[in-house]
């Protein structure tokens, strides 16, 4: 009876576990199979090609430039989002007049699809009739309009800023959930001891928020790394492939040039990169959490 009760939790989660493994595992297996085949532009498998698709991908300079740009895109968007979202969450966690309205305003971008947001920003940044140029010229900041999306470096910088903007609501929600669960007794005790708001932030808020920060980092890296709509809608990876990241490069290969074998190979590479990152990050975080506990036990 005891052994059966011990297996009951495992039996209850097995159906969901098998379903999740199938939903995730089948596409990965199918991608791996397709990446080893010669595929026509219409999706018909024409025979085993070995690692030829991977060799072509690694020999393509556009792949390496897109990979570098993907790393820059992910680090900048996730880093900027984390730096902005935590102070916003701390402010919104305080009790002040109009807090409900402020929370609604912060969450509004999350209620709009990324594609629609990117369309709005593409028209706003239009060099000739965009709202941004018109506003800046009206107030005297600009003497002539700027083609925001015509030059690769400037366009990519603007896309990073838009990526940060649309990532703030989700991250702020995670942080608000974490802040609302923090014990208020710790803050009250620190105030009695004369701690400042900065001391409370450094010595109480940050350590207690570490699990929520780790969750936000992992989820944001996964979402941002695979994010297509912003860059695709605003510049389609242009001009001259200057804003391409891996996901837009993959999209072009698959649906514009019909190179489905190479696209499958890149998809598998992206999956591997995210899997390795997640495992390494979780391992480092777990090890970092374990070491202080071991020192305390000694």
Secondary structure, 3 states (H helix, E strand, C coil): CHHHHHHHHHHHHHHHHHHHHHHHHHHHHHHHHHHCEEECCCCCEEEECCCHHHHHHHHCHHHHHHHHHHHHHHHHHHHHHHHHHHHHHHHHHCCCCCHHHHHHHHHHHHHCCHHHHHHHHHHHCCCCCCHHHHHHHHCCCCCCCCCCCCCHHHHHHHHHHHHHHHHHHHHHHHHHHHHHCCCHHHHHHHHHCCCCHHHHHHHHHHHHHHHHHHHHHHHHHHHHHCCCHHHHHHCCCCCCCCCCCHHHHHHHHHHCCCCHHHHHHHHHHHHHHHHHHHHHHHHHHHHHHHHHHHHHHC
